[in-house]
Amino acid sequence: MRRLALYALLLALASAYGAAKDDPVDELKARFESARPEDRPDLAIEIARHQLRNADKLYTEGKVDQARAAVDDIVTYSEKARDAALQTKKHLKNVEIEARKMAEKLRDIKRTLAFEDQPPVEQAIRRLEDIRTVLLNEMFSKDKKEKK
């Protein structure tokens, strides 16, 4: 009887852990909305990274529509990270590096997709490159150097 209760408890804990593990993105999104401005770039990048993993998994499973939604989130939260980094003037370099890594991973994913599934991923790559350009311009602007 004790073993049965122990197994039931372990099963309940495992399923609770599995349910909590399935929605870290939703939890991070909720935290992002209430986060301090200086914490937002890191949170937004974390959300984008999670969605990148999700998109890769979903494309592999053939769930193209869900994968496209994840790709949209990658871009949206990368842009939010850029905006927060520009606002606070912190984490510019980290956001730029992460945007570059995500663009590279999306290029790898794009190569595995059917031709008709590639345009949304290509557009996401271009938008990530635009994010990088804005951040690099901010980091290496001449106005900044003239002030020193």
Secondary structure, 3 states (H helix, E strand, C coil): CHHHHHHHHHHHHHHHHHHHHHCHHHHHHHHHHHCCCCCHHHHHHHHHHHHHHHHHHHHHHCCHHHHHHHHHHHHHHHHHHHHHHHHHCCCHHHHHHHHHHHHHHHHHHHHHCCHHHHHHHHHHHHHHHHHHHHHHHHHCCHHHHHHC
